[in-house]
Amino acid sequence: MRFLAISGSARRDSTNTALLHSVRQAAPPGVEVVVFDGIASLPVFSPDLEGAVLPAPVQMFMDAIAASDGVIISSPEYVRAIPGGLKNAIDWLVSGDLIIAKPIALLHASHRGDDMLANLRVVLSTVSYRFNEELFLRLHLMKMSPDEIARTLAEPENRARVQQYLQAFAEYCRG
Ligand SMILES: Cc1cc2nc3c(=O)[nH]c(=O)nc-3n(C[C@H](O)[C@H](O)[C@H](O)COP(=O)(O)O)c2cc1C
């Protein structure tokens, strides 16, 4: 079972990206989490660019989606909405058939960002009929450094929460 974990933040010390790396490290046997860190390299989506040959970063993104059994997204809120880079990445997937049946679940690294979450849920339930809104894990990591997040996620209680989340998502993906 392989999950592609996409961060909505391109920030070097992103709490969302650090969360996904900690989730990768906590993955139980049989579950592999691959963190995708390429959203900043995707060109701005235009249908004009959707020819037989896609821009190389887009093709890499598509290949990573295709190779995954499920997608996990963790994103900050920017101006009460989905960050442009993440929305752009999702836009690249809309006209193809890679995303429509792909299981998707959310993680969230902040106690804030509910407007973004509400909008992201609308978007994801539009692009995939297997977006699982109920499967959601929220950790309060805002303003923490990547090292602090690694330590926080290594705490037995948090590690167990992450493992339960991954097991539940794996079950959902198998179903
Ligand atoms: C351009 C910009 C806009 C933001 N807008 C909001 C917002 O509308 N609401 C909010 O709660 N936080 C907002 N924030 C704060 C981020 O959501 C918050 O710092 C988040 O934890 C950053 O995630 P990251 O560590 O993964 O980059 C904004 C931050 C930036 C840089």
The ligand as a Tripos MOL2 file, in Angstrom:
@<TRIPOS>MOLECULE
LIG
   31    33     1     0     0
SMALL
NO_CHARGES

@<TRIPOS>ATOM
      1 C1          0.1660   34.4070    2.4620 C.3       1 LIG1
      2 C2         -0.3610   33.8190    3.7340 C.ar      1 LIG1
      3 C3         -1.7140   33.8920    4.0180 C.ar      1 LIG1
      4 C4         -2.2260   33.3360    5.1970 C.ar      1 LIG1
      5 N1         -3.5630   33.4030    5.4280 N.ar      1 LIG1
      6 C5         -4.0680   32.8180    6.5350 C.ar      1 LIG1
      7 C6         -5.4760   32.8160    6.7660 C.ar      1 LIG1
      8 O1         -6.2620   33.3390    5.9960 O.2       1 LIG1
      9 N2         -5.9350   32.2130    7.9010 N.ar      1 LIG1
     10 C7         -5.0810   31.5810    8.7900 C.ar      1 LIG1
     11 O2         -5.5510   31.0280    9.7820 O.2       1 LIG1
     12 N3         -3.7520   31.5650    8.5740 N.ar      1 LIG1
     13 C8         -3.2310   32.1540    7.4670 C.ar      1 LIG1
     14 N4         -1.8880   32.1210    7.2400 N.ar      1 LIG1
     15 C9         -1.0370   31.3850    8.1940 C.3       1 LIG1
     16 C10        -0.7240   29.9730    7.7020 C.3       1 LIG1
     17 O3         -1.8840   29.2720    7.3260 O.3       1 LIG1
     18 C11        -0.0470   29.2140    8.8510 C.3       1 LIG1
     19 O4          1.1020   29.9190    9.2400 O.3       1 LIG1
     20 C12         0.2900   27.7980    8.4760 C.3       1 LIG1
     21 O5          0.5850   27.0900    9.6690 O.3       1 LIG1
     22 C13         1.5030   27.7450    7.5510 C.3       1 LIG1
     23 O6          1.6700   26.4300    7.1220 O.3       1 LIG1
     24 P1          3.1310   25.8770    6.7740 P.3       1 LIG1
     25 O7          3.9040   25.8790    8.0500 O.co2     1 LIG1
     26 O8          2.8980   24.4680    6.2850 O.co2     1 LIG1
     27 O9          3.7440   26.7280    5.7180 O.co2     1 LIG1
     28 C14        -1.3570   32.6780    6.0840 C.ar      1 LIG1
     29 C15         0.0130   32.6270    5.8010 C.ar      1 LIG1
     30 C16         0.5010   33.1760    4.6390 C.ar      1 LIG1
     31 C17         1.9900   33.0710    4.3350 C.3       1 LIG1
@<TRIPOS>BOND
     1     1     2 1
     2     2     3 ar
     3     2    30 ar
     4     3     4 ar
     5     4     5 ar
     6     4    28 ar
     7     5     6 ar
     8     6     7 ar
     9     6    13 1
    10     7     8 2
    11     7     9 ar
    12     9    10 ar
    13    10    11 2
    14    10    12 ar
    15    12    13 ar
    16    13    14 ar
    17    14    15 1
    18    14    28 ar
    19    15    16 1
    20    16    17 1
    21    16    18 1
    22    18    19 1
    23    18    20 1
    24    20    21 1
    25    20    22 1
    26    22    23 1
    27    23    24 1
    28    24    25 2
    29    24    26 1
    30    24    27 1
    31    28    29 ar
    32    29    30 ar
    33    30    31 1
@<TRIPOS>SUBSTRUCTURE
     1 LIG1         1 GROUP 0 **** ****
